[in-house]
Amino acid sequence: MAPPGSAHPAFSLGGLTIIGGAVGYFKKGSKASLGAGLVCGSLLIGSGAMISTDKQFEGHSLAATTSGLMSAGMGQRYLKTGIEESR
């Protein structure tokens, strides 16, 4: 049986997060990017697996928490670099 539709974004975002962490490592040698990408990506893939089973609420909660932490981290980096530099 195919996973429910709401599991697909978690699987996709998890895979893209892992790939992004690997790209950050290979381009800049950033071990932090690799570690964060692996941890966050694995959590998102795990949440997709939970959504596919009878633990849908827990899976959605894990995905939302992980996405929120990633957004907070990226937002902090954005503010640190300055809004003027992004223009």
Rosetta silent file (secondary structure, phi, psi, omega in degrees, C-alpha in Angstrom):
SEQUENCE: MAPPGSAHPAFSLGGLTIIGGAVGYFKKGSKASLGAGLVCGSLLIGSGAMISTDKQFEGHSLAATTSGLMSAGMGQRYLKTGIEESR
SCORE:     score description
SCORE:     0.000 S_00000001
   1 L     0.000  137.031 -179.223    0.000    0.000    0.000 S_00000001
   2 L   -71.559  148.403  177.247    1.285    3.448   -0.906 S_00000001
   3 L   -66.771  154.938  178.663    2.033    5.919    1.880 S_00000001
   4 L   -63.011  156.372 -176.828   -0.553    8.649    2.482 S_00000001
   5 L   -56.383  -32.633 -177.948   -0.135   11.866    0.538 S_00000001
   6 L   -74.090  -10.757  176.953    1.013   13.827    3.570 S_00000001
   7 H   -81.927  -26.551 -176.749    4.037   11.528    3.964 S_00000001
   8 H   -60.286  -45.526  177.477    5.444   12.441    0.547 S_00000001
   9 H   -61.215  -36.244  179.493    6.525   16.001    1.489 S_00000001
  10 H   -66.025  -43.927  177.483    8.293   14.685    4.586 S_00000001
  11 H   -63.631  -43.879 -178.486   10.187   12.083    2.539 S_00000001
  12 H   -65.752  -47.764 -179.881   11.039   14.618   -0.180 S_00000001
  13 H   -64.934  -36.853  177.161   12.158   17.364    2.185 S_00000001
  14 H   -62.324  -45.518  178.293   14.186   14.844    4.184 S_00000001
  15 H   -63.956  -43.420  178.525   16.009   13.658    1.087 S_00000001
  16 H   -65.210  -34.740  178.780   16.652   17.198   -0.116 S_00000001
  17 H   -67.101  -41.583  177.357   17.932   18.204    3.327 S_00000001
  18 H   -64.073  -44.464  178.452   20.422   15.347    3.370 S_00000001
  19 H   -62.190  -41.913  178.524   21.577   16.226   -0.156 S_00000001
  20 H   -62.658  -39.149  176.404   21.896   19.899    0.833 S_00000001
  21 H   -64.817  -39.409  178.327   24.042   19.013    3.822 S_00000001
  22 H   -67.117  -40.213  178.027   26.296   16.895    1.630 S_00000001
  23 H   -62.990  -43.344  177.432   26.600   19.692   -0.932 S_00000001
  24 H   -60.393  -36.330  178.761   27.546   22.141    1.827 S_00000001
  25 H   -70.349  -46.222 -176.290   30.220   19.741    3.008 S_00000001
  26 H   -73.037  -30.685  179.382   31.705   19.067   -0.418 S_00000001
  27 H   -79.528  -44.819 -172.609   31.623   22.714   -1.542 S_00000001
  28 H  -116.468   -4.171 -177.484   32.803   24.426    1.643 S_00000001
  29 L    71.754   24.621 -175.608   34.043   21.587    3.840 S_00000001
  30 L   -83.141  104.743  176.462   31.325   22.392    6.376 S_00000001
  31 H   -69.415  -28.793  177.272   30.990   19.519    8.818 S_00000001
  32 H   -64.720  -41.273  177.573   28.170   21.428   10.527 S_00000001
  33 H   -64.024  -42.526  179.521   26.163   21.427    7.287 S_00000001
  34 H   -63.512  -47.313 -179.375   26.756   17.729    6.824 S_00000001
  35 H   -63.659  -47.015 -179.808   25.784   16.905   10.407 S_00000001
  36 H   -65.128  -39.481  178.429   22.722   19.129   10.440 S_00000001
  37 H   -63.563  -42.630  179.299   21.623   17.839    7.044 S_00000001
  38 H   -67.091  -44.698 -177.824   21.948   14.230    8.131 S_00000001
  39 H   -67.041  -52.672 -177.541   20.192   14.743   11.468 S_00000001
  40 H   -66.515  -40.593  178.572   17.341   16.921   10.191 S_00000001
  41 H   -63.415  -41.069  178.337   16.916   14.897    7.015 S_00000001
  42 H   -65.483  -39.721  176.911   16.792   11.658    8.968 S_00000001
  43 H   -62.906  -39.718  179.514   14.210   13.109   11.347 S_00000001
  44 H   -68.970  -40.513  176.857   12.061   14.191    8.408 S_00000001
  45 H   -65.365  -40.371  176.094   12.325   10.797    6.726 S_00000001
  46 H   -62.116  -37.634  177.904   11.489    9.186   10.060 S_00000001
  47 H   -67.103  -36.417  175.946    8.455   11.433   10.371 S_00000001
  48 H   -63.083  -38.457  177.394    7.346   10.354    6.910 S_00000001
  49 H   -66.282  -38.950  178.100    7.632    6.737    7.998 S_00000001
  50 H   -65.618  -40.006  179.532    5.573    7.485   11.105 S_00000001
  51 H   -63.770  -33.204 -179.791    2.918    9.225    9.010 S_00000001
  52 H   -69.905  -19.266  179.749    2.761    6.117    6.820 S_00000001
  53 L  -102.182 -157.707 -178.823    1.851    4.004    9.846 S_00000001
  54 L   -84.928    6.489 -179.988   -0.750    4.515   12.536 S_00000001
  55 L  -104.839   53.732 -176.167    1.334    7.246   14.238 S_00000001
  56 H   -66.975  -41.473 -179.273    0.230   10.091   11.992 S_00000001
  57 H   -62.367  -45.597 -179.971   -0.104   12.715   14.729 S_00000001
  58 H   -64.510  -38.628  178.562    3.375   11.982   16.087 S_00000001
  59 H   -65.013  -44.024  177.521    4.836   12.006   12.563 S_00000001
  60 H   -65.454  -37.642  178.357    3.278   15.356   11.719 S_00000001
  61 H   -64.338  -43.811  178.766    4.442   16.771   15.052 S_00000001
  62 H   -63.674  -43.300  179.376    8.006   15.591   14.436 S_00000001
  63 H   -63.890  -42.396 -179.600    7.998   17.007   10.899 S_00000001
  64 H   -66.184  -41.114  179.324    6.621   20.355   12.073 S_00000001
  65 H   -65.612  -45.961  179.710    9.137   20.611   14.910 S_00000001
  66 H   -62.512  -44.451  178.829   12.072   19.700   12.680 S_00000001
  67 H   -63.735  -39.206  177.902   10.958   22.152    9.974 S_00000001
  68 H   -64.053  -42.066  177.948   10.496   24.885   12.580 S_00000001
  69 H   -65.549  -39.767  177.511   13.994   24.352   13.980 S_00000001
  70 H   -64.735  -41.373  178.957   15.465   24.414   10.483 S_00000001
  71 H   -64.537  -40.708  178.591   13.568   27.625    9.681 S_00000001
  72 H   -64.246  -42.615  178.952   14.745   29.251   12.899 S_00000001
  73 H   -64.716  -42.572  179.217   18.348   28.321   12.160 S_00000001
  74 H   -70.256  -37.149  177.778   18.187   29.589    8.580 S_00000001
  75 H   -64.475  -39.166  177.746   16.379   32.749    9.645 S_00000001
  76 H   -63.635  -42.018  178.441   19.038   33.459   12.230 S_00000001
  77 H   -66.132  -38.393  178.460   21.770   33.072    9.619 S_00000001
  78 H   -61.721  -46.619 -179.930   19.845   35.334    7.241 S_00000001
  79 H   -67.057  -33.321 -179.964   19.547   38.074    9.857 S_00000001
  80 H   -67.069  -37.441 -178.677   23.203   37.666   10.827 S_00000001
  81 H   -76.842  -19.218  177.828   24.410   38.224    7.250 S_00000001
  82 L    97.041  139.574 -177.179   22.289   41.337    6.921 S_00000001
  83 L   -71.438  -34.400 -177.926   19.312   42.118    4.786 S_00000001
  84 H   -64.870  -31.899 -178.372   21.240   44.563    2.571 S_00000001
  85 H   -69.035  -23.364 -176.662   23.690   41.878    1.416 S_00000001
  86 H   -82.819   -4.906 -178.803   20.880   39.770   -0.049 S_00000001
  87 L   -90.755    0.000    0.000   19.799   42.493   -2.495 S_00000001
